[in-house]
Amino acid sequence: MDSDQLARLAAEACDDRKAVDIRMIRVDAVSSLADWFVICSGLSDVQVRAIARSVEDRLETEAARLPRGKEGQREGHWVLLDYGELIVHVLSARDRQYYDLEAFWGHGEQVPFLSSVTAQPADSLPARAHGSGLPVIALSGADEPAAP
């Protein structure tokens, strides 16, 4: 599996755990550190750790790869997984805004990541209550709530 496929697999693993704002940055032309960075956010420390674990599990299962190094799992604010040619950063929204890795590595090539959810046509997705993530249940007739 080449570094492009590895980066895509890591991004998909982030998406599996509902990571926010997944970015893939190709840095091989501007750094000898790695070929790719995958950067994403979690909405809580628990989600940050779950996203990182998803990446580890998926890359081990599908690419037979273990990280060379990992940092930050205990704290859960910023987890870094180093696979050599790929470095995955999973950050809390606050830490991501503070460190602004995308700006620091802005001279790298930004490659769009479309999650499986955004890739689906809108009419094929179930309706969701505003901001809740829960399906909208249509009420009819006697089931409708009384007007205030």
Steps between C-alpha positions, in 0.01 A plus 500: 500500500650834398491817711205645304287194577618498862400864545158436346449197726590708808259776394223242453573360847466853642170536317379170649509666843335821377815714505444865414669685211728222373791641300760317296820695431769366269832623644759285320599786266563739792626276780696184561290435812225306320308472174159576652332662799143412586355757739157487662310603812295326763232672704616353833806331648317168481426550130861608430623173653233297316599653165869422563414144601292460183800606289730257684255211465422562134863542391602191693215290357498621140862605445686289759652822638567603858600855592872559552406739775193643667453787740217656696257211537475530876413871494278481192544864389744428217587148393782455251553172314825472304506240223816633334361616167172597668443705815147517639403789730171470691436815703230655713342799326668738746849355448451488125409866488792593726771304318353557150698223330326565168649851488843377606497235227302718258772475235422128472240378252153489657312196369124501560348218701135425436350280763265221406215704651568816298553296186140373512224697327311715752165338419635156597587613855239481776363833620660619825366724772692829496838447665399186690616231257175315577257399226193717455182309574199629312182514704159497339143543608430431869870444567582867443579703812243758602578861410607712799 
